[in-house]
């Protein structure tokens, strides 16, 4: 069995965080470095998509929907506020959103934009929209990548972006949020537009992830797929004996993107306990034949490939995570 893990944000941990099993895998493995990619770019290239990543269509596919007949995009809720003469964005990952609130706001948008745009939920923070008029080119990156920055909304459709803000601002949901001192949901981050692509040919037999774009790609490619279990042992209990399998471990992405050092440290410790230690044990006892870690960070993508025999390379001493960044 060849297990591949994609782990964004892993090198964001400070020097005080130690992860012995992970450090051993990094020290003993063979390292390759490639140009920096976001998780969306990595998935796009790994699944050999020629065009832009159609995040909206893939998210709908992950939810069991059929995007084949439409032009879909992600329309994720955000909070907007003015900074000087521009708008600063706060991604939904930075505040709480209840599903009932999201449903009420989507219903209001669908009433107002009937015949123009249809909005659906994947979950409270991740929405998709089908455009019934036009096929604009939009940003390829999620709101999390722009959180805290001043941006221009709408991919050139400033009038539409302003109209969306006006509809959301007037909703009782936002009036109640404002009264409680919570950030209002007063904008949509429109990105990942496109139609569902042709099924790609990929080397994996299965994919496990919580990221809907990854799950949508797996469904498109006809792979066995499921949401991420709590631990590597739970994953191994259901894994086949052979083949190549992809796991997207993105639990560090949000705290790393938002520079939440304490949350990053806690997440690394949890991944060490729940994933890296069991996977190292599986490599030692032959349950896993090869383990590859693809670590995505701001300076590049570092891939570490380790087989059982590599673990005997005792002269390659372990180092703190930040020394690999």
SVG drawing of the C-alpha trace seen along z (x, -y; Angstrom):
<svg xmlns="http://www.w3.org/2000/svg" viewBox="-38 -56 63 63">
<polyline fill="none" stroke="black" stroke-width="0.4" points="0.0,0.0 1.2,-3.5 -0.3,-6.2 0.0,-9.8 -1.0,-12.7 -1.5,-16.3 -0.9,-18.5 -1.1,-22.3 0.3,-24.5 2.4,-21.9 5.5,-24.0 3.7,-26.9 4.4,-25.4 7.0,-27.1 10.2,-25.5 8.6,-24.5 6.3,-22.0 7.9,-18.6 6.3,-15.7 8.7,-12.7 7.0,-10.4 6.5,-13.1 10.1,-14.3 11.4,-10.8 9.5,-10.5 10.8,-13.8 14.4,-13.0 14.5,-9.5 12.6,-10.2 13.7,-11.4 12.8,-15.0 11.7,-16.7 10.8,-20.4 8.5,-22.0 7.0,-25.5 4.5,-26.8 0.9,-25.9 -2.3,-26.4 -4.3,-23.3 -6.7,-24.1 -3.8,-24.4 -2.3,-21.1 -5.6,-19.3 -6.1,-20.8 -2.7,-19.6 -2.8,-16.2 -6.1,-15.5 -4.7,-16.7 -7.3,-19.4 -6.3,-21.5 -8.5,-24.5 -9.2,-26.4 -10.5,-24.5 -14.3,-24.6 -14.7,-24.7 -18.4,-25.3 -19.3,-22.4 -17.0,-20.1 -18.5,-21.2 -22.0,-20.4 -20.7,-17.0 -19.4,-16.3 -22.8,-17.0 -24.4,-14.4 -25.7,-17.0 -25.5,-17.0 -23.6,-20.0 -23.5,-18.8 -26.2,-21.2 -24.9,-24.5 -22.2,-27.0 -21.4,-26.8 -19.2,-28.7 -18.5,-29.0 -20.4,-31.8 -19.0,-31.7 -20.4,-34.1 -18.0,-36.8 -18.0,-39.9 -17.0,-43.1 -15.9,-46.4 -14.4,-49.6 -10.7,-50.3 -10.0,-53.7 -11.3,-53.6 -11.3,-49.8 -13.1,-46.9 -11.5,-44.4 -12.7,-40.9 -13.2,-38.6 -13.7,-34.9 -16.4,-32.9 -13.7,-30.7 -13.1,-33.6 -16.6,-33.7 -19.5,-31.5 -22.3,-30.8 -25.3,-28.7 -26.9,-26.6 -30.3,-28.2 -28.8,-31.6 -27.2,-30.5 -30.4,-29.0 -32.4,-32.2 -29.8,-34.3 -29.7,-31.9 -33.5,-32.0 -33.4,-35.8 -30.8,-35.8 -32.7,-33.3 -35.9,-35.4 -34.1,-38.6 -32.0,-37.0 -34.7,-34.6 -33.9,-33.9 -30.3,-35.2 -28.6,-33.2 -29.5,-30.2 -27.6,-29.7 -27.4,-26.4 -25.6,-25.3 -22.9,-22.7 -22.6,-23.7 -23.0,-26.9 -19.7,-28.3 -19.5,-26.9 -22.1,-27.9 -22.4,-27.3 -24.3,-29.2 -25.5,-28.5 -25.4,-31.4 -28.3,-31.5 -27.0,-34.4 -23.4,-34.9 -20.2,-33.0 -17.7,-35.4 -14.1,-34.6 -13.6,-34.9 -10.9,-34.5 -9.6,-31.0 -8.9,-31.2 -11.1,-30.9 -11.9,-33.8 -9.5,-32.4 -6.6,-33.3 -7.7,-37.0 -8.9,-37.3 -7.7,-40.5 -6.7,-42.1 -8.3,-44.9 -9.8,-43.5 -12.0,-44.3 -15.1,-42.2 -17.0,-40.5 -14.4,-39.7 -15.3,-42.9 -19.0,-42.7 -19.0,-45.5 -22.7,-46.3 -23.7,-42.7 -21.5,-42.6 -23.0,-45.8 -26.5,-44.4 -25.7,-41.2 -24.5,-43.4 -27.7,-45.4 -29.9,-42.3 -27.9,-40.7 -27.6,-43.8 -31.4,-44.1 -32.0,-40.6 -33.3,-40.0 -30.4,-37.5 -27.9,-40.3 -29.9,-42.7 -29.8,-40.1 -26.1,-39.3 -25.3,-43.0 -27.4,-43.4 -25.3,-40.6 -22.1,-42.2 -21.3,-39.5 -19.9,-40.1 -22.7,-40.5 -22.7,-38.3 -22.9,-41.1 -21.1,-39.8 -20.3,-36.8 -16.8,-35.8 -17.4,-34.5 -14.7,-32.2 -14.0,-28.8 -16.4,-29.3 -16.8,-26.8 -18.5,-23.7 -17.8,-20.2 -14.8,-18.8 -14.4,-15.4 -13.5,-12.5 -9.7,-12.5 -7.5,-9.4 -5.6,-9.3 -3.3,-6.8 -5.2,-6.5 -7.8,-3.9 -9.3,-6.0 -9.5,-9.4 -10.3,-10.6 -10.9,-14.2 -13.2,-16.8 -12.5,-19.3 -15.5,-19.2 -13.4,-20.0 -11.3,-16.9 -14.4,-14.8 -15.9,-16.2 -12.8,-15.3 -12.8,-11.8 -16.4,-11.3 -15.7,-12.7 -12.8,-10.3 -14.8,-7.3 -12.6,-6.8 -13.7,-5.3 -14.1,-8.2 -15.2,-9.1 -14.9,-11.9 -11.8,-11.9 -11.9,-9.5 -10.7,-10.7 -7.5,-8.7 -5.1,-6.9 -6.0,-3.6 -9.6,-4.1 -8.6,-4.7 -6.3,-1.6 -9.1,0.6 -11.1,0.0 -8.3,-0.4 -7.5,2.3 -4.2,4.2 -2.8,2.8 -3.0,-0.2 -2.3,-3.9 -4.5,-6.1 -4.7,-9.9 -5.6,-11.5 -6.1,-15.3 -5.2,-16.4 -6.2,-20.1 -6.9,-20.7 -3.9,-23.1 -5.0,-25.2 -7.3,-27.6 -5.2,-28.3 -2.0,-28.6 -3.7,-31.0 -4.9,-33.2 -1.6,-33.0 -3.2,-31.5 -0.1,-30.1 -1.7,-28.3 -4.2,-26.5 -1.5,-25.5 0.5,-24.0 -2.5,-22.1 -3.4,-20.8 0.2,-19.6 0.1,-17.7 -3.2,-16.1 -2.0,-15.1 1.1,-13.6 -0.9,-11.5 -3.8,-10.5 -2.1,-10.2 1.7,-10.4 2.5,-8.0 0.0,-5.3 1.2,-5.7 4.9,-5.4 3.9,-2.2 2.2,-0.9 5.3,-1.6 7.5,0.2 5.3,3.4 4.9,3.6 1.2,2.7 2.2,-0.3 4.8,0.1 5.4,-3.6 4.4,-6.8 4.5,-10.2 3.9,-13.5 3.2,-16.5 3.6,-19.6 2.3,-22.8 3.6,-26.1 4.3,-29.6 7.7,-28.9 6.9,-25.7 5.7,-22.1 8.0,-19.7 7.4,-16.0 8.9,-13.4 8.8,-9.8 9.6,-7.0 9.7,-3.2 10.4,-0.8 14.1,-0.5 14.6,-4.2 13.8,-4.1 17.2,-2.4 19.0,-5.5 19.9,-6.4 22.6,-8.9 19.8,-11.2 18.9,-12.8 15.6,-14.3 15.1,-18.1 12.4,-20.5 9.6,-21.1 10.5,-24.7 14.0,-23.7 12.5,-22.1 10.5,-25.3"/>
</svg>
